Amino acid sequence: MLKSNQRILKRFLDISISMVLLFFAIIPLVLFLVLSTIDLKRNGLFTQQRIGQHGKPFTFYKIRSLMGSNHQDIASIVRNETKFGRWLRSTKLDELPQLFNVLIGDMSLVGPRPDVAGYADRLEGNDRIILSVKPGITGPATIKYRNENQLLLQQQDPKKFNDAVIWPDKVNINKNYIKNWSLRKDIGYMFASLLK
């Protein structure tokens, strides 16, 4: 669990970097939202309830990249991607609106990815340390599973593989991240995310 001075330092980093990034990204962000709206013929801003710090739900923002309603099934996601949406997802540019989540204070630049209800909110015992920090746009588990969709598509039962293999591994990675947090590592994860 992060100490008080570490939380303050992490929050300062979140605010300062997010403001700089938004200064440069605001025009592309608006452009992508307009293009997504045209491409999908519906609001280009996607919102969803995710589980945040201390297990509290919050409104999560992304640029919409799929046709239809919210898709949790990996095969359904692939079927409902447009070419523009696939490009957005592959480049992770669909996540630019999460910079506002960071400024609001719901998220951090680095941390465990926020999940839908049914995963993080059901953590028990020592695993609940994951909920002691704000979820992040990127982090060690996000970097390791950058190509998670492709990995899941190779499985006969993607949900079973996720629940039995990927999710427990993410929990262990995120617990280790929190227990060994440092500013240097956070900066390293940010650069690793940009370079991969």
SERO-4910 file (N, C-alpha, C, O; in steps of 0.05 Angstrom, whole numbers):
BEGIN
 pado doro    nc1    nc2    nc3   cac1   cac2   cac3    cc1    cc2    cc3    oc1    oc2    oc3
  Met    A     17    -24      0      0      0      0     18     25      0     37     27     15
  Leu    A     11     44    -17     27     69    -19     24     86      6      3     88     17
  Lys    A     47     98     13     47    116     36     36    143     27     33    149      3
  Ser    A     29    160     47     16    186     41     33    203     23     23    215      4
  Asn    A     60    205     28     77    222     11     79    210    -17     82    225    -36
  Gln    A     78    183    -19     79    171    -46     54    177    -62     55    181    -86
  Arg    A     31    177    -48      5    183    -61      5    212    -71     -4    217    -94
  Ile    A     16    230    -55     17    259    -63     35    262    -88     29    276   -106
  Leu    A     58    249    -87     77    250   -109     65    238   -135     68    250   -156
  Lys    A     51    216   -132     38    203   -155     16    220   -166     13    222   -191
  Arg    A      1    233   -149    -21    251   -158    -10    275   -172    -21    284   -192
  Phe    A     12    286   -161     25    309   -174     34    302   -202     31    317   -221
  Leu    A     46    278   -205     55    268   -231     31    265   -250     33    273   -274
  Asp    A     10    254   -240    -14    249   -256    -25    276   -267    -30    278   -291
  Ile    A    -28    295   -250    -40    321   -258    -22    335   -278    -31    345   -299
  Ser    A      4    338   -272     22    353   -288     25    340   -316     24    355   -336
  Ile    A     29    314   -317     33    301   -343      7    301   -359      7    305   -384
  Ser    A    -16    296   -346    -42    296   -360    -48    323   -373    -58    324   -395
  Met    A    -42    344   -359    -47    371   -369    -30    377   -394    -39    388   -413
  Val    A     -5    368   -393     13    372   -416      4    355   -440      2    365   -462
  Leu    A     -3    330   -434    -13    312   -456    -38    323   -468    -41    322   -493
  Leu    A    -57    332   -452    -82    343   -462    -78    368   -479    -93    373   -498
  Phe    A    -58    384   -472    -52    408   -487    -46    401   -516    -55    414   -535
  Phe    A    -30    379   -519    -22    371   -546    -43    352   -559    -45    351   -584
  Ala    A    -58    338   -543    -76    318   -553   -105    327   -557   -121    312   -569
  Ile    A   -112    351   -548   -140    359   -549   -151    360   -577   -174    352   -582
  Ile    A   -136    371   -596   -146    372   -624   -149    344   -636   -170    339   -648
  Pro    A   -128    327   -634   -132    299   -644   -155    285   -630   -170    270   -643
  Leu    A   -158    290   -604   -180    277   -589   -207    285   -600   -224    268   -605
  Val    A   -211    311   -605   -237    321   -616   -241    309   -644   -263    301   -651
  Leu    A   -219    309   -660   -221    298   -687   -229    269   -687   -246    260   -702
  Phe    A   -217    253   -669   -223    224   -667   -252    220   -658   -265    202   -667
  Leu    A   -261    237   -640   -289    235   -631   -309    240   -653   -329    227   -656
  Val    A   -302    261   -670   -319    267   -693   -319    244   -713   -340    236   -723
  Leu    A   -295    234   -719   -292    213   -739   -306    187   -729   -318    173   -745
  Ser    A   -304    182   -703   -318    158   -692   -348    161   -694   -362    142   -701
  Thr    A   -358    186   -689   -387    191   -691   -396    187   -720   -417    175   -724
  Ile    A   -381    196   -739   -388    193   -767   -386    163   -775   -404    153   -789
  Asp    A   -365    150   -766   -360    122   -774   -381    103   -763   -390     85   -777
  Leu    A   -389    108   -738   -408     90   -725   -437    100   -725   -456     86   -716
  Lys    A   -440    125   -734   -467    138   -735   -480    139   -707   -504    135   -704
  Arg    A   -464    144   -687   -474    148   -659   -452    163   -644   -430    167   -654
  Asn    A   -459    172   -620   -440    187   -604   -413    174   -602   -411    150   -595
  Gly    A   -392    188   -610   -365    177   -610   -352    173   -583   -332    160   -580
  Leu    A   -365    185   -562   -354    182   -535   -367    158   -522   -392    157   -518
  Phe    A   -351    138   -514   -361    114   -501   -358    117   -471   -336    124   -461
  Thr    A   -379    113   -456   -377    113   -427   -386     87   -415   -404     74   -426
  Gln    A   -374     79   -393   -381     54   -380   -374     55   -351   -356     70   -343
  Gln    A   -389     41   -334   -383     40   -306   -360     20   -301   -362     -3   -310
  Arg    A   -339     29   -289   -317     11   -282   -312     13   -251   -322     31   -238
  Ile    A   -297     -6   -241   -292     -7   -212   -265      8   -207   -245      2   -219
  Gly    A   -267     27   -188   -244     43   -182   -232     38   -155   -235     17   -143
  Gln    A   -218     58   -145   -205     56   -119   -225     50    -97   -247     61    -97
  His    A   -218     33    -79   -235     24    -56   -261     10    -66   -280      9    -51
  Gly    A   -260      1    -91   -283    -14   -101   -307      3   -110   -329     -7   -115
  Lys    A   -302     30   -111   -324     48   -119   -326     50   -149   -306     54   -163
  Pro    A   -350     48   -160   -353     51   -189   -350     80   -198   -355     98   -183
  Phe    A   -340     83   -222   -338    110   -234   -343    108   -264   -343     87   -275
  Thr    A   -348    131   -276   -353    132   -305   -327    134   -320   -311    152   -316
  Phe    A   -323    115   -337   -298    110   -352   -302    120   -381   -323    114   -393
  Tyr    A   -283    135   -392   -286    146   -419   -267    133   -439   -244    128   -433
  Lys    A   -277    129   -463   -261    120   -485   -273    132   -511   -296    141   -511
  Ile    A   -258    131   -533   -270    137   -559   -283    112   -569   -270     90   -569
  Arg    A   -308    114   -577   -322     90   -585   -309     78   -610   -303     92   -630
  Ser    A   -305     51   -610   -293     38   -632   -308     14   -642   -300      0   -661
  Leu    A   -332      9   -630   -347    -15   -638   -376     -7   -645   -387     12   -635
  Met    A   -387    -22   -664   -415    -18   -671   -432    -32   -650   -423    -51   -636
  Gly    A   -457    -23   -646   -475    -36   -628   -470    -28   -599   -457     -8   -594
  Ser    A   -480    -44   -581   -478    -38   -552   -451    -48   -541   -434    -56   -556
  Asn    A   -448    -46   -515   -423    -55   -502   -419    -84   -507   -437   -101   -503
  His    A   -395    -92   -515   -388   -120   -521   -368   -130   -501   -346   -119   -498
  Gln    A   -374   -152   -488   -355   -164   -469   -342   -189   -481   -320   -197   -474
  Asp    A   -356   -202   -500   -346   -226   -513   -326   -218   -535   -331   -201   -551
  Ile    A   -302   -231   -534   -281   -224   -552   -288   -228   -581   -280   -211   -598
  Ala    A   -302   -249   -588   -310   -254   -615   -329   -232   -625   -328   -223   -648
  Ser    A   -347   -224   -607   -366   -203   -613   -351   -176   -618   -359   -161   -636
  Ile    A   -331   -171   -603   -315   -147   -606   -302   -146   -634   -304   -126   -648
  Val    A   -290   -168   -642   -277   -169   -668   -297   -166   -691   -292   -152   -710
  Arg    A   -321   -178   -688   -341   -177   -709   -352   -148   -711   -360   -140   -733
  Asn    A   -352   -133   -690   -364   -106   -690   -344    -84   -692   -352    -60   -689
  Glu    A   -319    -90   -698   -300    -69   -703   -301    -59   -732   -305    -74   -750
  Thr    A   -300    -32   -735   -296    -21   -762   -266    -18   -766   -250    -22   -748
  Lys    A   -259    -11   -791   -230     -8   -797   -218     15   -780   -196     13   -769
  Phe    A   -233     37   -778   -224     59   -762   -223     51   -732   -204     58   -718
  Gly    A   -243     37   -723   -244     28   -695   -221     10   -689   -210     11   -667
  Arg    A   -215     -8   -708   -193    -27   -703   -166    -12   -701   -149    -19   -685
  Trp    A   -163      8   -718   -139     25   -717   -137     39   -690   -116     40   -678
  Leu    A   -159     51   -681   -159     65   -656   -151     46   -633   -135     54   -616
  Arg    A   -163     22   -633   -157      3   -611   -128     -7   -612   -116    -10   -591
  Ser    A   -118    -11   -637    -91    -22   -639    -70     -1   -631    -49     -9   -621
  Thr    A    -76     24   -635    -57     46   -628    -62     56   -600    -46     71   -589
  Lys    A    -84     47   -587    -92     55   -560   -100     84   -559   -103     96   -537
  Leu    A   -104     97   -582   -113    124   -583   -142    127   -574   -151    149   -567
  Asp    A   -157    105   -573   -184    106   -563   -185    112   -533   -206    118   -522
  Glu    A   -162    110   -520   -160    115   -491   -153    144   -484   -150    150   -460
  Leu    A   -150    161   -503   -143    189   -497   -162    202   -478   -153    217   -461
  Pro    A   -189    198   -480   -207    211   -461   -202    204   -432   -211    218   -414
  Gln    A   -187    182   -427   -181    175   -399   -163    194   -385   -159    194   -361
  Leu    A   -151    212   -401   -135    234   -388   -153    251   -371   -144    263   -351
  Phe    A   -178    254   -380   -198    269   -363   -204    253   -338   -208    265   -317
  Asn    A   -206    226   -340   -210    210   -316   -187    215   -296   -192    215   -272
  Val    A   -163    218   -307   -140    223   -289   -142    250   -276   -138    253   -252
  Leu    A   -149    271   -291   -151    298   -280   -174    299   -259   -171    313   -239
  Ile    A   -195    285   -264   -218    285   -245   -209    272   -219   -219    279   -198
  Gly    A   -191    252   -222   -182    238   -198   -193    210   -196   -188    197   -175
  Asp    A   -207    200   -216   -217    173   -216   -196    152   -223   -196    129   -215
  Met    A   -176    162   -239   -155    144   -249   -128    157   -245   -125    180   -238
  Ser    A   -107    140   -250    -80    149   -249    -68    143   -277    -80    127   -292
  Leu    A    -46    155   -284    -33    148   -309    -23    119   -308    -25    105   -328
  Val    A    -13    110   -285     -3     83   -282    -17     69   -259    -20     80   -238
  Gly    A    -25     44   -264    -38     29   -243    -52      5   -255    -51      1   -280
  Pro    A    -66    -11   -240    -82    -33   -250   -104    -23   -268   -116     -3   -261
  Arg    A   -110    -36   -290   -131    -27   -308   -158    -30   -293   -162    -50   -279
  Pro    A   -176    -11   -297   -203    -13   -284   -220    -34   -298   -222    -34   -323
  Asp    A   -232    -52   -283   -249    -73   -294   -278    -66   -291   -286    -50   -274
  Val    A   -295    -81   -306   -323    -79   -302   -330    -95   -277   -314   -110   -267
  Ala    A   -354    -91   -266   -362   -105   -242   -361   -136   -247   -367   -145   -269
  Gly    A   -352   -150   -227   -350   -179   -229   -321   -189   -227   -317   -213   -226
  Tyr    A   -302   -170   -227   -274   -178   -224   -261   -164   -200   -259   -176   -179
  Ala    A   -252   -140   -204   -237   -126   -182   -254   -123   -157   -244   -125   -135
  Asp    A   -280   -119   -161   -297   -115   -137   -302   -141   -122   -313   -141    -99
  Arg    A   -293   -164   -133   -296   -189   -119   -269   -200   -107   -267   -222    -97
  Leu    A   -249   -183   -108   -223   -190    -97   -226   -195    -67   -241   -182    -53
  Glu    A   -211   -214    -57   -212   -221    -28   -184   -222    -16   -164   -224    -30
  Gly    A   -183   -220     10   -158   -223     25   -137   -203     16   -143   -180     12
  Asn    A   -112   -213     14    -90   -196      6    -92   -184    -22    -80   -163    -28
  Asp    A   -109   -197    -39   -112   -187    -66   -126   -160    -67   -124   -145    -86
  Arg    A   -140   -153    -45   -155   -127    -44   -136   -103    -43   -145    -80    -44
  Ile    A   -110   -108    -40    -91    -86    -41    -93    -72    -67    -86    -48    -69
  Ile    A   -101    -86    -88   -104    -74   -115   -124    -51   -114   -121    -31   -129
  Leu    A   -144    -53    -97   -164    -32    -95   -155     -8    -78   -170     12    -75
  Ser    A   -131    -10    -67   -121     13    -50   -110     35    -67   -106     57    -57
  Val    A   -106     30    -93    -96     51   -111   -116     57   -133   -134     41   -138
  Lys    A   -112     80   -146   -129     87   -168   -122     70   -192    -98     64   -197
  Pro    A   -142     61   -208   -135     46   -232   -121     63   -252   -123     88   -251
  Gly    A   -105     51   -270    -89     67   -288    -95     63   -317   -108     44   -325
  Ile    A    -85     81   -333    -87     79   -362    -68     57   -372    -74     42   -390
  Thr    A    -44     56   -359    -25     35   -366    -13     24   -340    -18     34   -319
  Gly    A      4      4   -343     17     -8   -320     31    -34   -329     28    -42   -352
  Pro    A     44    -48   -311     59    -72   -319     41    -94   -330     49   -107   -349
  Ala    A     17    -98   -319     -1   -118   -330    -11   -110   -357    -14   -127   -375
  Thr    A    -17    -85   -360    -27    -75   -386     -6    -79   -408    -13    -86   -430
  Ile    A     19    -73   -401     41    -76   -420     45   -106   -428     48   -112   -451
  Lys    A     44   -123   -408     48   -152   -413     26   -163   -431     31   -179   -449
  Tyr    A      1   -153   -426    -22   -164   -441    -32   -143   -462    -56   -140   -466
  Arg    A    -14   -129   -474    -21   -110   -494    -37   -122   -517    -55   -110   -528
  Asn    A    -30   -147   -524    -43   -162   -546    -63   -182   -534    -65   -205   -545
  Glu    A    -76   -175   -513    -94   -194   -499   -116   -204   -518   -123   -228   -517
  Asn    A   -128   -186   -534   -149   -195   -552   -141   -217   -571   -155   -237   -575
  Gln    A   -117   -214   -582   -107   -234   -601   -102   -261   -586   -107   -282   -596
  Leu    A    -92   -259   -561    -86   -282   -545   -113   -297   -539   -114   -322   -541
  Leu    A   -133   -282   -532   -159   -294   -526   -172   -307   -550   -185   -328   -548
  Leu    A   -168   -295   -573   -180   -306   -598   -168   -334   -605   -180   -349   -619
  Gln    A   -144   -339   -595   -131   -365   -600   -142   -388   -582   -135   -411   -586
  Gln    A   -158   -380   -563   -168   -400   -543   -195   -411   -551   -212   -397   -562
  Gln    A   -200   -436   -545   -226   -448   -550   -248   -436   -532   -270   -431   -541
  Asp    A   -241   -430   -507   -259   -417   -489   -245   -392   -477   -233   -393   -456
  Pro    A   -248   -369   -491   -234   -344   -483   -240   -336   -454   -222   -328   -440
  Lys    A   -265   -337   -446   -272   -328   -419   -260   -346   -398   -249   -336   -378
  Lys    A   -260   -372   -403   -248   -391   -384   -218   -386   -382   -207   -387   -360
  Phe    A   -205   -381   -405   -176   -376   -405   -170   -350   -390   -151   -349   -375
  Asn    A   -187   -330   -395   -183   -304   -381   -185   -308   -351   -168   -298   -336
  Asp    A   -206   -321   -343   -212   -324   -314   -192   -342   -300   -185   -338   -276
  Ala    A   -181   -362   -314   -163   -382   -302   -134   -375   -304   -118   -382   -287
  Val    A   -127   -360   -325    -98   -354   -331    -92   -324   -330    -75   -316   -314
  Ile    A   -105   -309   -347    -97   -281   -350   -104   -264   -325    -87   -250   -314
  Trp    A   -129   -267   -315   -137   -251   -292   -120   -256   -267   -111   -237   -255
  Pro    A   -115   -282   -259    -98   -287   -236    -70   -276   -240    -57   -266   -221
  Asp    A    -59   -277   -264    -32   -267   -269    -32   -236   -267    -13   -225   -256
  Lys    A    -53   -223   -276    -55   -194   -273    -57   -186   -244    -44   -166   -236
  Val    A    -71   -202   -229    -74   -196   -200    -46   -197   -187    -39   -179   -172
  Asn    A    -31   -217   -193     -3   -220   -181     15   -198   -191     30   -187   -175
  Ile    A     13   -191   -216     30   -169   -227     23   -142   -213     41   -127   -205
  Asn    A     -3   -137   -210    -12   -112   -198     -5   -110   -168      2    -89   -158
  Lys    A     -7   -133   -154      0   -133   -126     30   -127   -123     38   -111   -106
  Asn    A     46   -138   -140     75   -133   -139     81   -104   -146     99    -92   -134
  Tyr    A     66    -93   -165     69    -65   -173     65    -46   -149     80    -28   -143
  Ile    A     43    -52   -134     36    -35   -111     56    -38    -88     64    -18    -76
  Lys    A     63    -62    -83     82    -67    -61    110    -55    -66    124    -49    -47
  Asn    A    117    -53    -92    144    -43    -98    142    -17   -115    159    -12   -132
  Trp    A    122     -1   -109    118     24   -124    142     43   -122    154     46   -100
  Ser    A    148     56   -144    168     78   -144    161     96   -167    150     88   -187
  Leu    A    168    122   -164    164    141   -185    179    134   -210    169    136   -232
  Arg    A    203    124   -206    220    116   -229    207     94   -245    207     95   -270
  Lys    A    195     75   -232    181     53   -246    157     63   -261    152     54   -283
  Asp    A    142     81   -248    118     92   -262    126    106   -288    114    102   -309
  Ile    A    147    122   -287    157    136   -311    166    115   -332    161    119   -356
  Gly    A    179     94   -322    188     73   -340    164     59   -354    166     53   -378
  Tyr    A    143     54   -340    119     41   -352    106     60   -372     96     50   -393
  Met    A    107     86   -367     95    105   -387    111    104   -413    100    103   -435
  Phe    A    138    104   -411    154    104   -435    151     77   -449    150     76   -473
  Ala    A    150     55   -433    146     28   -445    120     27   -461    119     14   -482
  Ser    A     99     40   -450     73     39   -464     74     55   -490     62     47   -510
  Leu    A     90     77   -491     92     93   -515    109     79   -536    104     83   -560
  Leu    A    128     64   -528    147     52   -546    138     25   -558    148     17   -579
  Lys    A    119     12   -545    110    -14   -555     87    -12   -574     77    -32   -584
***
